[in-house]
Amino acid sequence: MSNLEIVYNTLKAQKIPDPLAKLMTSQAQLESANFTSRVFKTNNNAFGYKYVQQKIATQGLPAPKNEGGYYANYKTVSDSALELANYVKRRLKEKRFPPLETITSARQYADLLTNVGYHTSTRESYVKGVEYYFNKLKDIIIKQSTPLLSIAFIIGIFFLINKKR
């Protein structure tokens, strides 16, 4: 499964509605240079998250001196996506985000992240980055891991075969 699919499927498993899950996946692409950055490759950190002694991560690579601190290091890419899902849910609980199903555009999502101080780039550059990846992603059907459906399908075929005997 690709990193893009891992991020998206993790967000969907956390009940993040679509298209917000796709916007967040686009954010991962932006923050990780489309899953090629050193921080991503070394720390499984798809969102540029800093290490703040969170339980789900350990201390990773040092952040640039002008930002200070260290990046979070995750065991898996899925853990990184889980961290962001929890972050968004906390902003919702604090009433700093609207209901998640109402977040439907890259501009709206990037503006929300700007308003809560999530990133260090300018509002416009962040909006453009999220929009760029979202516009590429929104028409792609991402394979969702659905083991229960697969099992149900196999069982259904088994019964059909046995019924014909």
Buried (B, 14 or more C-beta within 10 A) or exposed (E): EEBBBBBBBBBBBBEBBBBBBBBBBBBBBBBBEBBEBEBBEEBBBBBBBBBEEBEBBBBBBEBEEEEEEBBBBBEEBBBBBBBBBEBBBEBBEEEEBEEBEEBEBBBBBBBBBBEBEBBEBEBEEBBBBBBBBBEEBEEEEBEEBEEEEEEEEEEEEEEEEEEEE
